[in-house]
């Protein structure tokens, strides 16, 4: 149970590939979109070797998480294909730079602009009231500076409440800090019960002792920020 002061950003990218269908018995008459998607996916995989690195947050990463295709039938060449990318952004990387890298990778694979389209996805699901509020699936990178007075107070509160110094580190995954800190610049840090290595895993669990420890920290931090300690 540690104090975390930042994590990489995240974005979801869709790349659509355009082909031309024909009968599967004569594939040379068409233009198979699946092959285009496959070539681009392998080129995108190689991006991981040259994405930016940060001494605190670590490297940016990209991975293909889904691939789909369309054709008139299973006996026809695919006229369309799509890949979905999960892109993690470290400090120094932006939405625009990430999109540009994907475009460049597709071209390095031998594709031309008319072969594909790259877009950042959006949430556009209706809320329980029926309101639709489209939101881009881009969540900025953020890190609270090491010399932040809020971090100093958090470290002191942890030591006072739990009787030992905390490990100050980063999350590997993403949190709502992308909104508070990444989008709105509000100083943000986090501590929660459990161990993040088990998050979303079949053996996810939380030590009972962490619950009381986290509660003690929260109370101590609020007291310290308000000058009650």
ZIURTA-V330299 format. One record per residue. N is the residue number from 0. RES is the residue in three letters. OMEGA is omega in whole degrees, 0 to 359 (* if undefined). Layout:
# ZIURTA-V330299
[[N | RES | OMEGA] [N | RES | OMEGA]]
This chain:
# ZIURTA-V330299
[[0 | UNK | 189] [1 | UNK | 172] [2 | UNK | 179] [3 | UNK | 185] [4 | UNK | 176] [5 | UNK | 173] [6 | UNK | 179] [7 | UNK | 174] [8 | UNK | 184] [9 | UNK | 172] [10 | UNK | 178] [11 | UNK | 184] [12 | UNK | 174] [13 | UNK | 175] [14 | UNK | 181] [15 | UNK | 182] [16 | UNK | 185] [17 | UNK | 178] [18 | UNK | 178] [19 | UNK | 184] [20 | UNK | 173] [21 | UNK | 181] [22 | UNK | 182] [23 | UNK | 179] [24 | UNK | 179] [25 | UNK | 187] [26 | UNK | 181] [27 | UNK | 179] [28 | UNK | 182] [29 | UNK | 180] [30 | UNK | 192] [31 | UNK | 182] [32 | UNK | 179] [33 | UNK | 178] [34 | UNK | 178] [35 | UNK | 179] [36 | UNK | 181] [37 | UNK | 179] [38 | UNK | 180] [39 | UNK | 181] [40 | UNK | 179] [41 | UNK | 177] [42 | UNK | 178] [43 | UNK | 177] [44 | UNK | 182] [45 | UNK | 178] [46 | UNK | 183] [47 | UNK | 179] [48 | UNK | 183] [49 | UNK | 177] [50 | UNK | 183] [51 | UNK | 177] [52 | UNK | 177] [53 | UNK | 184] [54 | UNK | 180] [55 | UNK | 186] [56 | UNK | 180] [57 | UNK | 186] [58 | UNK | 165] [59 | UNK | 180] [60 | UNK | 174] [61 | UNK | 176] [62 | UNK | 174] [63 | UNK | 182] [64 | UNK | 179] [65 | UNK | 173] [66 | UNK | 179] [67 | UNK | 179] [68 | UNK | 179] [69 | UNK | 174] [70 | UNK | 181] [71 | UNK | 179] [72 | UNK | 177] [73 | UNK | 176] [74 | UNK | 182] [75 | UNK | 177] [76 | UNK | 182] [77 | UNK | 178] [78 | UNK | 179] [79 | UNK | 176] [80 | UNK | 182] [81 | UNK | 170] [82 | UNK | 179] [83 | UNK | 183] [84 | UNK | 169] [85 | UNK | 183] [86 | UNK | 176] [87 | UNK | 188] [88 | UNK | 174] [89 | UNK | 179] [90 | UNK | 182] [91 | UNK | 177] [92 | UNK | 182] [93 | UNK | 176] [94 | UNK | 183] [95 | UNK | 181] [96 | UNK | 180] [97 | UNK | 178] [98 | UNK | 180] [99 | UNK | 179] [100 | UNK | 179] [101 | UNK | 178] [102 | UNK | 181] [103 | UNK | 179] [104 | UNK | 179] [105 | UNK | 179] [106 | UNK | 177] [107 | UNK | 178] [108 | UNK | 177] [109 | UNK | 180] [110 | UNK | 176] [111 | UNK | 186] [112 | UNK | 183] [113 | UNK | 181] [114 | UNK | 189] [115 | UNK | 175] [116 | UNK | 179] [117 | UNK | 179] [118 | UNK | 173] [119 | UNK | 184] [120 | UNK | 179] [121 | UNK | 166] [122 | UNK | 178] [123 | UNK | 181] [124 | UNK | 179] [125 | UNK | 174] [126 | UNK | 182] [127 | UNK | 177] [128 | UNK | 184] [129 | UNK | 180] [130 | UNK | 174] [131 | UNK | 182] [132 | UNK | 185] [133 | UNK | 181] [134 | UNK | 180] [135 | UNK | 180] [136 | UNK | 178] [137 | UNK | 186] [138 | UNK | 191] [139 | UNK | 172] [140 | UNK | 177] [141 | UNK | 176] [142 | UNK | 175] [143 | UNK | 182] [144 | UNK | 180] [145 | UNK | 182] [146 | UNK | 179] [147 | UNK | 177] [148 | UNK | 178] [149 | UNK | 178] [150 | UNK | 178] [151 | UNK | 179] [152 | UNK | 179] [153 | UNK | 179] [154 | UNK | 179] [155 | UNK | 179] [156 | UNK | 179] [157 | UNK | 182] [158 | UNK | 180] [159 | UNK | 184] [160 | UNK | 187] [161 | UNK | 174] [162 | UNK | 178] [163 | UNK | 179] [164 | UNK | 180] [165 | UNK | 166] [166 | UNK | 177] [167 | UNK | 188] [168 | UNK | 182] [169 | UNK | 171] [170 | UNK | 171] [171 | UNK | 180] [172 | UNK | 184] [173 | UNK | 179] [174 | UNK | 177] [175 | UNK | 173] [176 | UNK | 177] [177 | UNK | 178] [178 | UNK | 185] [179 | UNK | 183] [180 | UNK | 185] [181 | UNK | 182] [182 | UNK | 189] [183 | UNK | 175] [184 | UNK | 179] [185 | UNK | 179] [186 | UNK | 187] [187 | UNK | 170] [188 | UNK | 184] [189 | UNK | 171] [190 | UNK | 178] [191 | UNK | 178] [192 | UNK | 179] [193 | UNK | 180] [194 | UNK | 187] [195 | UNK | 180] [196 | UNK | 179] [197 | UNK | 184] [198 | UNK | 178] [199 | UNK | 179] [200 | UNK | 180] [201 | UNK | 181] [202 | UNK | 179] [203 | UNK | 180] [204 | UNK | 180] [205 | UNK | 176] [206 | UNK | 181] [207 | UNK | 181] [208 | UNK | 179] [209 | UNK | 183] [210 | UNK | 180] [211 | UNK | 179] [212 | UNK | 179] [213 | UNK | 179] [214 | UNK | 179] [215 | UNK | 178] [216 | UNK | 181] [217 | UNK | 180] [218 | UNK | 181] [219 | UNK | 180] [220 | UNK | 178] [221 | UNK | 180] [222 | UNK | 182] [223 | UNK | 179] [224 | UNK | 181] [225 | UNK | 175] [226 | UNK | 181] [227 | UNK | 180] [228 | UNK | *]]
